[in-house]
């Protein structure tokens, strides 16, 4: 079973992937797919790190969000990846799609991301669908019927809320892609948008609350996500106080519920902030939370050997 996390190439997402790869903590059973949103040094450095350690990965050739695809001249051009055996040529089936995006050499595996049934239907009898290796799709029956032997389920397990404090009403919930331990419904691998979600915002919106999110595996093998929300949410100010309110809740809950596979290096680092008087910033928190998720998924996928 292969896990295909789909990320939009935001700075701290990339830093999480880069650090995991450098520390040899990103399993080869995990194939990150990055849809670039910015021409950034972080994107370049992450790709260079993947290449150095021969980490399987994909870069979407025709990104559909933000501004990366609008300018052919890049300040941080990516290296030529066309001949790397561990590189996965990737593209979104959209109006600007070209079959050239998915050309492969040797043992490369190509990935097509499909979100629209009508678009896939139009390509049903083309050479593209005949030659592509995997097609990442939402869990929609009529889409699955068009690519039954190549389908990878790409789900969005994160419940979208308009206000961060609304996570207090969810508390603890099922995290959908629990397919790591078995193949279900004729899917050949699984992917998700992790705890970032599929909705892309070009700029973050200020929030009154801070919420920490922790993905963990239960004794029966399913994945769940727990939300820890700050209390002093009447005003926008006081980010440091809000962080420690949420962190203290996480520490108490983890002391009672988290051990073994769930206690990853990244989670340990995050919990250690309880002994400090420093607010690391929302970016670092996001990076550590994402690292924890991928460290946990790597551990679980290695159990399948």
N, C-alpha and C positions, 0 to 999 in steps of 0.2 A: 504494500500500500504506500502510495506517495502523497505527500501533503503539499498543496500549492497555495500558499498564502499570497493574497493580492494586495499590494501596497501602492499608494499614490506618490511615493518618492518625496514625502515631506522630510525636512531635515532630520528630525529625531527618529523617524522610522529608519532612515538610511544609517544613522549613527548606531542604532541598535543592531542592524544587520552586520555592519562593518565590525563592531566590537565582538559580536558573537563569532564571526568568522575568524578574526585574529586570534581569539582564544580557543579555537577549534571546538566550539560549543554549538555550531550550527550543523545539524545532521545532514548527511547527503541524501536522506530520504525527504528532506524539505527542499522544495524548489521555489524560492521567492520569485514572484512575478512583479516587476516594477513598472508602473505606468508613470513616466517622468512628468513632473509638473513645473520644474524650474531647471534652467541651465546653471547648475551649481557645482562647486568643487566637491561637495559632499556626495553627489551622484557619481562624479568621476572617481573619487577615492574609493567609494564602495565597490564600483565595478572593478577597479584595479585590484582591490583586495580579493574579490571573488576569483579573479583570474589567477592571482598569486597562489591561492589555496585550492584552485580547481573546484570551487563550489558550484554545483548546478544552479542555474538561474536563468531568468528570461527578462528581456527589456521590451516593452510594447513599442512596436515600430511606428504606430500611428496613434499617439495619445489623444484622448478626446476631451480632457479637462485642462483648464489653465492655459498657459502660454507657451509651453515647451515646443510644441510642434509648429508654431507660427513663424519661427525664424530659422532658416537653414544655416546661418552663420552662428556658431557657438563659441562662447568664451572658453568653455571647458568641453571640447569635443571628446566623445567616447572613443576608446580604441576599437580597432577592427576585431569583431568577435565572430565573424562568419565561419572561421575554420576551427573554432574551439569545440571539441567533442562534448563538453559539459554545458555548452550554451544552448538554450532553447529558443529558437526564433519564435517570436510571439507577435500577435496582432489582433486587433478588435475588428469584427465584421461590421463595418460601418461604411458610410458613403465614400470615404477616401481609401477604402481597402484595396490592396494590390496583392496578387498572388506572389509577387517578388518578395514580399515581406516574410514569407514562410519557406523560402528556399533553404534546403538543408544539404549538408555534406556528411559523408561517412555515417557515423552512428548518432547524429543529432536527432532530437525529437522536437517536432514543431507543435506549437500550441495556438489554437484559435479561440478567442473569447467571444461568445455570442450572447447577446442580451435581447435580441428582437426576433420573434418567430417569423415574421414576414420576410425579413432579410435572409434568414437561414433557408427558408422555403425557396427563395429565388436562386440560391446557390446549391440546391439539393442534388442536382445531377451534374455538377461541374467537377472539373479535375481537382479543384481545391479541396473539396470534401473527400475526395477519393485518396488524396495523398497526405493530407494532414494527419498527424499522429493522435492528438488529443483535442477534444473540443470542450471547453469549460462553459457550462451552462447553468442557469438557475434551475431549481427543482420544479420544472414545469413539464407535465407529461407530454404535451404535443411537441415540445422542442426535443425532448428525449427520444421520441419515436423517430425523429429524422436522423439521429446519430447514435443509435443504441450501442454500437460496439466501440465507440470512441469517447463516450461522455464522461466528463469529470464534473461532479456536483460542486458548483461555486455558490455558496450560501452566505447570507449576512446574519450571523447569530446575534448581533448586538441590537437590543431594543432601542429604537430611536426615541429620544425624549426632547421636547422643546426647551426644557429648563433642567439644568444639572440636578437641582434639588429633587426633581421628580424621581430620581433613582431611589430615594428613600422608600417609595411605594413599592418598588420591585424587590429590593433587598437581596434576594438570592433567587437565581433563575437558571433554567436549562440553557446550556450553550450548545447550539444545534449540531455542529459537525462532530458528533461522537462516533464517526464511522472509522476511526483509526484502527479498531480491532476486528472489523469484519467488512466485507464488501456487500453493499446493500443495493437493491433495486437496479442491478446491472450497471452500476457506476464503476468506473475504473480509476479510482483515486478521488480525493476530495480537496476542496479549497474553500477559503473564506476571506473575509476582509478583516479578520482578527477582531480586536476590540476597538478598531478605528471606525468601522462601519463603511457602507458603500456610498453614503452621501458625502460629496466633496464640497468643502467650503474653502474658497481661495484665501480667506483671512479668518482667523479665529474670532469669535465673538466673546466679549467680556461676560463673565458669569458671576453671580452672587455667591455661588457655592463651589466647593472643590469636592470632587468625587474620585476615589481610588477604586480601581477595578481589579479583581483577582480571579483568574481562571484556575480551576482545580479539577482533579479527577476523583471520582467517588469509588467506593469499593467495588461497585458493579461495572466499572469501566466507563460510565458516562461522564461527560464534562459539564461543569456548572460554572457560573460566574457570580461572584459576590460583590456588592457595591457598598462602599463606605463613604458616607456623605458628611460634610461638616455641619455644624449646628448654628454658628453665628452668621446667618445668611441674610440679615436684614439690609446690610449695606455692601457696596462693592469693595470697600477697603478691607484690610486685615487678611491678606492672602496667607501670610505666615501662620497666623492663628488658625485659620481655616484648615490649612494643611495638617497641622498637628492634631486638630480635632478628629479629622478623618483618619490620620495615621494611628492615633491611639485606639480607635475602634478596630482598626485592622490588626494591631498588635494583640489586643485582647482576644479577638476571634481566632487569629492564627495560633496563639498559644494553646487553644483548646482543640483546634480542628486540622491543623496543617503539620504534616511530618512526612518522612519518606520521600517518595517521588515528587510530591508537591513542594517540598522545601528546596527550591532551586537557588543557585548563587545570586541571581538577580533579586529574588525576593528577599534573601538574607540581607543584601545591601540596602534595599529599601527599608526594611524593618529596623536596621541599625541607625537610621536617622532619628529614632526615638531617643537615643542617647546624646543627641547633638542639639544645638540651639540654632540650627541653620535650615532655612527654607531653600531647597535645591533648585526650585523653579519648576513650572509645569512641564517644560520640555524634558528635563531629566527624569521626572516621575513617569512620563509617558514612555521614555526610552526603557527604563527599568521594567515597567509593566509588560512591554512588548517582548523584551528579552526573556522575562520569566515565562511568558506563553510559549515562546519557541524552544526554550530549554526544556520545558515540560513536554511539549510535543515530541521533541527529539528523544527523550527518555522513553516515552510511550511507544514510539515507532520502533525503537531498538528492541523492545520486548517482543516484537513480531518475528525476530530472526529465529 
